[in-house]
Amino acid sequence: MKLEYLGHSCFKLTESTGASVVCDPFSSEIGYEMPKVTADAITLSHHHYDHDATENVNGSPAIIDMESSYDLPGVEINSVKSFHDSCRGKKRGENIIFKFRMDGIDVCHLGDLGEACSSELIETLLPVDVLLIPVGGTYTIDAEMAKEYVDRIMPDIVVPMHYRTKDCKLDIDKVDEFLKLFDEEIVTESDGSSLELSRSDLIGETRIIVLRKK
């Protein structure tokens, strides 16, 4: 499978059959443009401008914005309801976590998760091979809470998202706050925007990979 980072919390996931999904497409209101892409489906964790700009995805994609199961050729999509804040949605509402199974790899996109780490939620999410996790705080979990999720889920690959970059206008932390909580030897800051993954890349040890937006 191929994983491409398009910026902010947006990824394009492509299975070996060619079936593809875009997660949380964003509006240029965040400070920079999202590249135009084509996909078979779009998943939306919630309806905020930085997560639901479906006009940036070409084709005739199915839009999945609720707790449900959905099948594409070779792809299983399942979702889990969670909260966008630490007070059971009273401040910012609900958030949908999406899980994808592609080429035998379990990918989890946490969306704008804001709730504290609980055993109940962790058990619902497992197993996870690749974890796409917000780390910027303010509107989501912060760096320390994100590390707790990583430590308890124990994925093979962690890709941070929803953090402040040079062009981002949102009041959120940089990715550095998250990275400094881990040993340097497990952190890779890639020059590229994508990963090609197979089951052989899952070695049972957690690696943090920072992708550059496409």
Contacts in CASP RR format, 6 or more apart in sequence:
PFRMAT RR
TARGET T0000
AUTHOR 0000-0000-0000
METHOD contacts of the structure
MODEL  1
MKLEYLGHSCFKLTESTGASVVCDPFSSEIGYEMPKVTADAITLSHHHYD
HDATENVNGSPAIIDMESSYDLPGVEINSVKSFHDSCRGKKRGENIIFKF
RMDGIDVCHLGDLGEACSSELIETLLPVDVLLIPVGGTYTIDAEMAKEYV
DRIMPDIVVPMHYRTKDCKLDIDKVDEFLKLFDEEIVTESDGSSLELSRS
DLIGETRIIVLRKK
1 13 0 8 1.000
1 14 0 8 1.000
1 15 0 8 1.000
1 16 0 8 1.000
1 102 0 8 1.000
1 103 0 8 1.000
1 105 0 8 1.000
1 107 0 8 1.000
1 196 0 8 1.000
1 197 0 8 1.000
1 198 0 8 1.000
2 12 0 8 1.000
2 13 0 8 1.000
2 14 0 8 1.000
2 194 0 8 1.000
2 195 0 8 1.000
2 196 0 8 1.000
2 197 0 8 1.000
3 11 0 8 1.000
3 12 0 8 1.000
3 13 0 8 1.000
3 107 0 8 1.000
3 130 0 8 1.000
3 159 0 8 1.000
3 194 0 8 1.000
3 195 0 8 1.000
3 197 0 8 1.000
4 11 0 8 1.000
4 12 0 8 1.000
4 13 0 8 1.000
4 14 0 8 1.000
4 193 0 8 1.000
4 194 0 8 1.000
4 214 0 8 1.000
5 11 0 8 1.000
5 159 0 8 1.000
5 161 0 8 1.000
5 193 0 8 1.000
5 194 0 8 1.000
5 211 0 8 1.000
5 212 0 8 1.000
5 213 0 8 1.000
5 214 0 8 1.000
6 12 0 8 1.000
6 22 0 8 1.000
6 25 0 8 1.000
6 34 0 8 1.000
6 35 0 8 1.000
6 37 0 8 1.000
6 193 0 8 1.000
6 213 0 8 1.000
6 214 0 8 1.000
7 26 0 8 1.000
7 32 0 8 1.000
7 34 0 8 1.000
7 161 0 8 1.000
7 213 0 8 1.000
7 214 0 8 1.000
8 24 0 8 1.000
8 26 0 8 1.000
8 30 0 8 1.000
8 34 0 8 1.000
8 50 0 8 1.000
8 161 0 8 1.000
8 162 0 8 1.000
8 168 0 8 1.000
8 213 0 8 1.000
9 23 0 8 1.000
9 24 0 8 1.000
9 26 0 8 1.000
9 45 0 8 1.000
9 50 0 8 1.000
9 51 0 8 1.000
9 109 0 8 1.000
9 111 0 8 1.000
9 112 0 8 1.000
9 132 0 8 1.000
9 134 0 8 1.000
9 161 0 8 1.000
9 162 0 8 1.000
10 22 0 8 1.000
10 23 0 8 1.000
10 24 0 8 1.000
10 25 0 8 1.000
10 26 0 8 1.000
10 34 0 8 1.000
11 22 0 8 1.000
11 23 0 8 1.000
11 24 0 8 1.000
11 109 0 8 1.000
11 132 0 8 1.000
11 159 0 8 1.000
11 161 0 8 1.000
12 20 0 8 1.000
12 21 0 8 1.000
12 22 0 8 1.000
12 23 0 8 1.000
12 37 0 8 1.000
12 39 0 8 1.000
13 20 0 8 1.000
13 21 0 8 1.000
13 22 0 8 1.000
13 23 0 8 1.000
13 100 0 8 1.000
13 102 0 8 1.000
13 107 0 8 1.000
14 20 0 8 1.000
14 102 0 8 1.000
15 72 0 8 1.000
15 73 0 8 1.000
15 74 0 8 1.000
15 75 0 8 1.000
15 102 0 8 1.000
15 103 0 8 1.000
16 102 0 8 1.000
16 103 0 8 1.000
17 73 0 8 1.000
17 74 0 8 1.000
18 73 0 8 1.000
19 40 0 8 1.000
19 72 0 8 1.000
19 73 0 8 1.000
19 74 0 8 1.000
19 75 0 8 1.000
20 38 0 8 1.000
20 39 0 8 1.000
20 40 0 8 1.000
20 41 0 8 1.000
21 39 0 8 1.000
21 40 0 8 1.000
21 41 0 8 1.000
21 42 0 8 1.000
21 43 0 8 1.000
21 72 0 8 1.000
21 75 0 8 1.000
21 77 0 8 1.000
21 100 0 8 1.000
22 37 0 8 1.000
22 39 0 8 1.000
22 41 0 8 1.000
22 42 0 8 1.000
22 43 0 8 1.000
22 57 0 8 1.000
22 61 0 8 1.000
23 42 0 8 1.000
23 43 0 8 1.000
23 45 0 8 1.000
23 98 0 8 1.000
23 109 0 8 1.000
23 111 0 8 1.000
23 132 0 8 1.000
24 43 0 8 1.000
24 44 0 8 1.000
24 45 0 8 1.000
24 50 0 8 1.000
24 51 0 8 1.000
24 52 0 8 1.000
24 109 0 8 1.000
24 111 0 8 1.000
25 34 0 8 1.000
25 42 0 8 1.000
25 51 0 8 1.000
25 52 0 8 1.000
25 53 0 8 1.000
25 54 0 8 1.000
25 56 0 8 1.000
25 57 0 8 1.000
26 34 0 8 1.000
26 49 0 8 1.000
26 50 0 8 1.000
26 51 0 8 1.000
26 53 0 8 1.000
26 56 0 8 1.000
27 34 0 8 1.000
27 49 0 8 1.000
27 50 0 8 1.000
27 53 0 8 1.000
27 56 0 8 1.000
28 34 0 8 1.000
29 49 0 8 1.000
29 50 0 8 1.000
29 169 0 8 1.000
30 49 0 8 1.000
30 50 0 8 1.000
30 168 0 8 1.000
30 169 0 8 1.000
30 170 0 8 1.000
31 167 0 8 1.000
31 168 0 8 1.000
31 169 0 8 1.000
32 165 0 8 1.000
32 167 0 8 1.000
32 168 0 8 1.000
32 213 0 8 1.000
34 53 0 8 1.000
34 56 0 8 1.000
35 56 0 8 1.000
35 214 0 8 1.000
36 56 0 8 1.000
36 57 0 8 1.000
36 58 0 8 1.000
37 56 0 8 1.000
37 57 0 8 1.000
37 58 0 8 1.000
38 57 0 8 1.000
38 58 0 8 1.000
38 59 0 8 1.000
39 57 0 8 1.000
39 58 0 8 1.000
39 59 0 8 1.000
39 61 0 8 1.000
40 61 0 8 1.000
40 62 0 8 1.000
40 72 0 8 1.000
41 61 0 8 1.000
41 62 0 8 1.000
41 63 0 8 1.000
41 64 0 8 1.000
41 70 0 8 1.000
41 72 0 8 1.000
41 77 0 8 1.000
42 54 0 8 1.000
42 57 0 8 1.000
42 61 0 8 1.000
42 62 0 8 1.000
42 63 0 8 1.000
42 64 0 8 1.000
43 64 0 8 1.000
43 65 0 8 1.000
43 77 0 8 1.000
43 79 0 8 1.000
43 96 0 8 1.000
43 98 0 8 1.000
43 109 0 8 1.000
44 51 0 8 1.000
44 52 0 8 1.000
44 54 0 8 1.000
44 63 0 8 1.000
44 64 0 8 1.000
44 65 0 8 1.000
44 96 0 8 1.000
45 51 0 8 1.000
45 95 0 8 1.000
45 96 0 8 1.000
45 97 0 8 1.000
45 98 0 8 1.000
45 109 0 8 1.000
45 110 0 8 1.000
45 111 0 8 1.000
45 112 0 8 1.000
46 52 0 8 1.000
46 84 0 8 1.000
46 93 0 8 1.000
46 94 0 8 1.000
46 95 0 8 1.000
46 96 0 8 1.000
46 111 0 8 1.000
46 112 0 8 1.000
47 65 0 8 1.000
48 112 0 8 1.000
50 170 0 8 1.000
51 111 0 8 1.000
51 112 0 8 1.000
52 65 0 8 1.000
54 61 0 8 1.000
54 63 0 8 1.000
62 70 0 8 1.000
64 70 0 8 1.000
64 77 0 8 1.000
64 79 0 8 1.000
64 98 0 8 1.000
65 96 0 8 1.000
66 79 0 8 1.000
66 96 0 8 1.000
67 79 0 8 1.000
67 80 0 8 1.000
67 81 0 8 1.000
67 96 0 8 1.000
68 79 0 8 1.000
69 76 0 8 1.000
69 77 0 8 1.000
69 78 0 8 1.000
69 79 0 8 1.000
70 77 0 8 1.000
71 77 0 8 1.000
74 102 0 8 1.000
75 100 0 8 1.000
75 101 0 8 1.000
75 102 0 8 1.000
76 100 0 8 1.000
76 101 0 8 1.000
77 98 0 8 1.000
77 99 0 8 1.000
77 100 0 8 1.000
78 98 0 8 1.000
78 99 0 8 1.000
79 96 0 8 1.000
79 97 0 8 1.000
79 98 0 8 1.000
79 99 0 8 1.000
80 96 0 8 1.000
80 97 0 8 1.000
80 99 0 8 1.000
80 121 0 8 1.000
80 124 0 8 1.000
80 125 0 8 1.000
81 94 0 8 1.000
81 95 0 8 1.000
81 96 0 8 1.000
81 97 0 8 1.000
82 94 0 8 1.000
82 95 0 8 1.000
82 96 0 8 1.000
82 97 0 8 1.000
82 110 0 8 1.000
82 113 0 8 1.000
82 114 0 8 1.000
82 115 0 8 1.000
82 121 0 8 1.000
83 89 0 8 1.000
83 92 0 8 1.000
83 93 0 8 1.000
83 94 0 8 1.000
83 95 0 8 1.000
83 113 0 8 1.000
83 114 0 8 1.000
83 115 0 8 1.000
84 91 0 8 1.000
84 92 0 8 1.000
84 93 0 8 1.000
84 94 0 8 1.000
84 95 0 8 1.000
84 112 0 8 1.000
84 113 0 8 1.000
84 114 0 8 1.000
84 139 0 8 1.000
84 140 0 8 1.000
85 91 0 8 1.000
85 92 0 8 1.000
85 93 0 8 1.000
85 114 0 8 1.000
85 115 0 8 1.000
86 114 0 8 1.000
86 115 0 8 1.000
86 116 0 8 1.000
88 115 0 8 1.000
92 112 0 8 1.000
92 114 0 8 1.000
92 139 0 8 1.000
95 110 0 8 1.000
95 111 0 8 1.000
95 112 0 8 1.000
95 113 0 8 1.000
95 114 0 8 1.000
95 115 0 8 1.000
96 111 0 8 1.000
97 108 0 8 1.000
97 109 0 8 1.000
97 110 0 8 1.000
97 111 0 8 1.000
97 113 0 8 1.000
97 125 0 8 1.000
98 108 0 8 1.000
98 109 0 8 1.000
98 111 0 8 1.000
99 106 0 8 1.000
99 107 0 8 1.000
99 108 0 8 1.000
99 109 0 8 1.000
99 125 0 8 1.000
99 128 0 8 1.000
100 106 0 8 1.000
100 107 0 8 1.000
100 108 0 8 1.000
100 109 0 8 1.000
101 107 0 8 1.000
103 197 0 8 1.000
103 198 0 8 1.000
103 199 0 8 1.000
104 199 0 8 1.000
105 129 0 8 1.000
105 130 0 8 1.000
105 197 0 8 1.000
105 198 0 8 1.000
105 199 0 8 1.000
105 202 0 8 1.000
106 127 0 8 1.000
106 128 0 8 1.000
106 129 0 8 1.000
106 130 0 8 1.000
107 128 0 8 1.000
107 129 0 8 1.000
107 130 0 8 1.000
107 132 0 8 1.000
108 125 0 8 1.000
108 128 0 8 1.000
108 130 0 8 1.000
108 131 0 8 1.000
108 132 0 8 1.000
108 153 0 8 1.000
108 155 0 8 1.000
109 132 0 8 1.000
110 131 0 8 1.000
110 132 0 8 1.000
110 133 0 8 1.000
110 134 0 8 1.000
110 149 0 8 1.000
111 132 0 8 1.000
111 134 0 8 1.000
111 140 0 8 1.000
111 161 0 8 1.000
111 162 0 8 1.000
112 134 0 8 1.000
112 139 0 8 1.000
112 140 0 8 1.000
112 162 0 8 1.000
113 133 0 8 1.000
113 134 0 8 1.000
113 140 0 8 1.000
113 141 0 8 1.000
113 149 0 8 1.000
114 134 0 8 1.000
114 139 0 8 1.000
114 140 0 8 1.000
114 141 0 8 1.000
114 145 0 8 1.000
115 121 0 8 1.000
115 141 0 8 1.000
116 141 0 8 1.000
116 145 0 8 1.000
117 145 0 8 1.000
117 148 0 8 1.000
117 149 0 8 1.000
117 152 0 8 1.000
122 149 0 8 1.000
122 152 0 8 1.000
122 153 0 8 1.000
125 153 0 8 1.000
126 153 0 8 1.000
128 153 0 8 1.000
128 155 0 8 1.000
129 155 0 8 1.000
129 156 0 8 1.000
129 157 0 8 1.000
129 202 0 8 1.000
130 155 0 8 1.000
130 156 0 8 1.000
130 157 0 8 1.000
130 158 0 8 1.000
130 159 0 8 1.000
130 197 0 8 1.000
131 149 0 8 1.000
131 150 0 8 1.000
131 153 0 8 1.000
131 155 0 8 1.000
131 157 0 8 1.000
131 158 0 8 1.000
131 159 0 8 1.000
132 159 0 8 1.000
132 161 0 8 1.000
133 141 0 8 1.000
133 146 0 8 1.000
133 149 0 8 1.000
133 150 0 8 1.000
133 158 0 8 1.000
133 159 0 8 1.000
133 160 0 8 1.000
133 161 0 8 1.000
134 140 0 8 1.000
134 141 0 8 1.000
134 146 0 8 1.000
134 160 0 8 1.000
134 161 0 8 1.000
134 162 0 8 1.000
134 163 0 8 1.000
135 141 0 8 1.000
135 142 0 8 1.000
135 143 0 8 1.000
135 146 0 8 1.000
135 160 0 8 1.000
135 161 0 8 1.000
135 162 0 8 1.000
135 163 0 8 1.000
135 173 0 8 1.000
135 175 0 8 1.000
135 177 0 8 1.000
135 178 0 8 1.000
136 142 0 8 1.000
136 143 0 8 1.000
136 146 0 8 1.000
136 162 0 8 1.000
136 163 0 8 1.000
136 164 0 8 1.000
136 172 0 8 1.000
136 173 0 8 1.000
136 174 0 8 1.000
136 175 0 8 1.000
136 177 0 8 1.000
136 178 0 8 1.000
137 143 0 8 1.000
137 162 0 8 1.000
137 172 0 8 1.000
137 173 0 8 1.000
138 170 0 8 1.000
138 171 0 8 1.000
138 172 0 8 1.000
138 173 0 8 1.000
139 162 0 8 1.000
139 170 0 8 1.000
139 172 0 8 1.000
140 162 0 8 1.000
140 172 0 8 1.000
141 149 0 8 1.000
142 173 0 8 1.000
142 177 0 8 1.000
143 173 0 8 1.000
143 177 0 8 1.000
143 178 0 8 1.000
143 181 0 8 1.000
144 181 0 8 1.000
146 160 0 8 1.000
146 178 0 8 1.000
147 178 0 8 1.000
147 181 0 8 1.000
147 182 0 8 1.000
150 158 0 8 1.000
150 206 0 8 1.000
150 208 0 8 1.000
154 206 0 8 1.000
155 206 0 8 1.000
156 201 0 8 1.000
156 202 0 8 1.000
156 203 0 8 1.000
156 204 0 8 1.000
156 205 0 8 1.000
156 206 0 8 1.000
156 207 0 8 1.000
157 195 0 8 1.000
157 197 0 8 1.000
157 201 0 8 1.000
157 202 0 8 1.000
157 206 0 8 1.000
157 207 0 8 1.000
157 209 0 8 1.000
158 206 0 8 1.000
158 207 0 8 1.000
158 208 0 8 1.000
158 209 0 8 1.000
159 195 0 8 1.000
159 208 0 8 1.000
159 209 0 8 1.000
159 210 0 8 1.000
159 211 0 8 1.000
160 175 0 8 1.000
160 178 0 8 1.000
160 179 0 8 1.000
160 208 0 8 1.000
160 210 0 8 1.000
162 172 0 8 1.000
163 172 0 8 1.000
163 173 0 8 1.000
163 174 0 8 1.000
163 175 0 8 1.000
163 178 0 8 1.000
164 170 0 8 1.000
164 171 0 8 1.000
164 172 0 8 1.000
164 173 0 8 1.000
164 174 0 8 1.000
165 174 0 8 1.000
165 213 0 8 1.000
175 210 0 8 1.000
179 187 0 8 1.000
179 189 0 8 1.000
179 208 0 8 1.000
179 210 0 8 1.000
182 208 0 8 1.000
186 205 0 8 1.000
186 206 0 8 1.000
186 207 0 8 1.000
186 208 0 8 1.000
187 207 0 8 1.000
187 208 0 8 1.000
187 210 0 8 1.000
188 207 0 8 1.000
188 208 0 8 1.000
188 209 0 8 1.000
188 210 0 8 1.000
189 210 0 8 1.000
190 209 0 8 1.000
190 210 0 8 1.000
190 211 0 8 1.000
190 212 0 8 1.000
191 212 0 8 1.000
192 211 0 8 1.000
192 212 0 8 1.000
193 211 0 8 1.000
193 212 0 8 1.000
193 213 0 8 1.000
193 214 0 8 1.000
194 211 0 8 1.000
194 214 0 8 1.000
195 209 0 8 1.000
195 211 0 8 1.000
END
